[in-house]
Amino acid sequence: MRELEARWHDAVRVLGGAHGPGDLAERYAEPHRGYHNAEHVLAVVRDVNALAVDHTARERAVLTLAALAHDVIYDGVPGEDERRSAEWARERLTGLPEADAVAELVLATADHASDDPLTCLLLDADLAVLGSDPATYERYRTAVRAEYAHVPDDAWRVGRAGVLHALARRDPLYVTPHARARWEVRAKANLAGELSSLGDPP
């Protein structure tokens, strides 16, 4: 949790502010989070900074703050979670010129579609786990299922297969060249493997 706050403070300082992270760490420690927790958000921070290595320090700071805030509100309500997370970020960064830019990046994670190059970096980093090694992908799959433990198995298989098919149909899955080079092949294999395990091969 200290890394969450340190990353926040460092990014805010780059932008010339001194805005604290508020309840950032507490939010990501909520017990109902199986996957959308501090481990996930810090992975997104690291991945988006790796993808943005050629961008300015201010752009990387904006991306870092958006990555930190993008799942800060997580109640399992798609669209509403992202809207509330964007508002959380805007409120925490009041008076900072980049506050709206951070909030807009967070909002873009709702439908994972954008023509903006900076936004695409965040969206690709958010999906980096799909291209992870088999053991990491299995932990991700198990953690996501745990967040939906209240959903019966049959309904879960149908809903999860729908999500996976939508991702698998994206060609390419990752928008930015660096992300495609790093994760595309493994991600497609992981998606196909999970779909097969659900009895719904691609």
C-alpha positions in Angstrom: 0.0 0.0 0.0 2.9 2.3 0.6 3.9 2.0 -3.1 0.4 3.1 -4.1 0.8 6.3 -2.1 4.4 6.8 -3.2 3.5 6.5 -6.9 0.6 9.0 -6.4 2.8 11.6 -4.6 5.6 11.3 -7.2 3.2 11.8 -10.1 1.4 14.7 -8.4 4.8 16.4 -7.7 5.8 16.1 -11.4 2.6 18.1 -12.2 3.5 20.7 -9.7 0.9 19.8 -7.1 0.7 18.5 -3.6 -2.6 16.6 -3.6 -2.7 13.6 -1.3 -4.1 10.3 -2.3 -7.0 10.3 0.2 -8.5 6.9 0.7 -6.7 5.3 -2.3 -5.0 2.5 -0.3 -8.1 1.8 1.7 -10.2 1.5 -1.4 -7.9 -1.1 -3.0 -7.8 -3.1 0.2 -11.5 -3.7 0.2 -12.3 -7.4 1.0 -14.5 -8.0 -2.0 -11.7 -7.3 -4.5 -10.3 -10.6 -5.8 -8.5 -9.1 -8.9 -9.2 -5.4 -9.0 -6.9 -4.7 -6.0 -3.6 -3.0 -5.3 -1.6 -5.7 -7.1 -3.5 -5.2 -10.3 -3.4 -1.4 -10.2 0.4 -1.3 -9.5 0.9 -3.7 -12.4 -1.0 -1.3 -14.7 1.1 1.6 -13.4 4.3 -0.3 -14.2 3.1 -1.5 -17.6 1.8 1.9 -18.7 5.1 3.6 -17.8 7.0 0.9 -19.8 4.8 1.6 -22.8 5.1 5.4 -22.4 8.9 5.4 -22.1 9.3 7.8 -25.0 6.7 10.2 -23.6 7.2 13.3 -21.5 7.4 13.2 -17.7 4.2 15.1 -17.5 2.4 12.6 -19.8 3.7 9.7 -17.8 2.5 11.4 -14.5 -1.0 11.8 -16.0 -1.0 8.1 -17.1 0.2 7.0 -13.6 -2.5 8.9 -11.8 -5.1 7.5 -14.2 -3.8 4.0 -13.7 -3.9 4.4 -9.9 -7.5 5.8 -10.0 -9.1 3.7 -12.8 -10.5 1.0 -10.4 -10.6 3.0 -7.2 -14.4 2.5 -7.1 -15.2 -1.1 -7.8 -18.7 -2.4 -7.0 -19.0 -4.6 -10.0 -21.2 -2.2 -11.9 -19.7 -1.6 -15.3 -19.8 2.0 -16.5 -20.9 3.3 -13.1 -17.7 2.2 -11.4 -15.6 4.0 -14.0 -17.7 7.1 -13.8 -17.4 7.2 -10.0 -13.7 6.5 -10.2 -13.2 9.4 -12.6 -15.1 11.7 -10.3 -13.0 10.5 -7.4 -9.8 11.4 -9.3 -11.2 14.8 -10.3 -12.1 15.6 -6.7 -8.7 14.5 -5.4 -6.9 16.6 -8.0 -9.0 19.7 -7.8 -7.1 22.8 -9.1 -4.5 20.7 -10.9 -4.7 21.6 -14.7 -4.4 17.9 -15.6 -7.3 16.8 -13.4 -9.8 16.6 -16.3 -7.3 14.7 -18.4 -6.8 12.1 -15.7 -10.6 11.7 -15.3 -11.1 11.3 -19.0 -8.5 8.6 -19.1 -10.3 6.8 -16.3 -13.6 7.1 -18.1 -12.1 5.5 -21.2 -11.6 2.2 -19.4 -15.3 1.7 -19.3 -15.6 0.7 -23.0 -11.9 0.2 -23.7 -12.0 2.1 -27.0 -10.2 5.3 -28.0 -8.5 7.0 -30.9 -6.3 9.0 -28.5 -2.7 7.7 -28.5 -2.1 8.4 -24.8 -5.4 6.8 -23.8 -4.5 3.7 -25.8 -1.4 3.2 -23.7 -3.5 3.0 -20.6 -6.1 0.7 -22.2 -3.3 -1.7 -23.4 -1.7 -1.7 -20.0 -5.0 -2.5 -18.4 -5.2 -5.6 -20.6 -1.6 -6.7 -20.1 -2.5 -9.5 -17.8 -4.2 -11.3 -20.7 -0.7 -11.7 -22.2 0.9 -13.0 -19.0 2.6 -16.4 -18.5 0.2 -19.4 -17.9 0.6 -19.4 -14.1 -0.1 -15.6 -13.8 -3.1 -15.9 -16.1 -4.5 -18.7 -14.0 -4.2 -16.6 -10.9 -6.0 -13.8 -12.7 -8.8 -16.1 -13.9 -9.3 -17.5 -10.4 -9.3 -14.0 -8.9 -11.9 -12.7 -11.3 -14.1 -15.7 -10.7 -13.8 -15.0 -6.9 -15.2 -11.5 -7.5 -18.3 -13.1 -9.0 -18.6 -16.0 -6.6 -22.3 -15.0 -6.1 -22.9 -15.9 -9.8 -23.9 -19.5 -10.5 -21.5 -21.5 -12.6 -23.8 -21.8 -15.6 -24.4 -18.1 -15.7 -20.8 -17.4 -15.1 -19.7 -19.6 -18.1 -22.1 -17.8 -20.4 -21.1 -14.3 -19.3 -17.4 -15.0 -19.1 -17.4 -16.6 -22.6 -19.1 -13.5 -24.0 -16.4 -11.3 -22.6 -13.6 -13.5 -23.8 -15.1 -13.8 -27.3 -15.3 -10.0 -27.6 -11.7 -9.7 -26.6 -10.6 -12.6 -28.9 -12.4 -10.9 -31.9 -10.3 -7.8 -31.5 -7.7 -7.8 -34.2 -5.3 -6.6 -33.0 -6.2 -6.9 -29.3 -3.6 -4.3 -28.4 -3.6 -1.0 -30.1 -0.1 0.2 -29.6 2.8 -1.5 -31.4 4.9 -2.0 -28.2 2.0 -3.7 -26.4 1.3 -6.0 -29.4 4.9 -7.0 -29.5 5.0 -7.8 -25.8 1.6 -9.5 -25.2 -0.5 -10.2 -28.4 0.5 -13.8 -29.1 0.3 -15.0 -25.5 -3.0 -13.1 -24.9 -4.6 -14.8 -27.9 -3.4 -18.2 -26.7 -4.6 -17.5 -23.1 -8.1 -16.4 -24.3 -8.4 -19.5 -26.5 -7.4 -21.7 -23.7 -9.9 -20.2 -21.2 -12.7 -20.4 -23.8 -11.9 -24.1 -24.3 -12.0 -24.7 -20.5 -15.5 -23.1 -20.5 -16.6 -25.6 -23.1 -17.0 -22.7 -25.6 -13.9 -22.9 -27.9 -13.0 -19.9 -30.1 
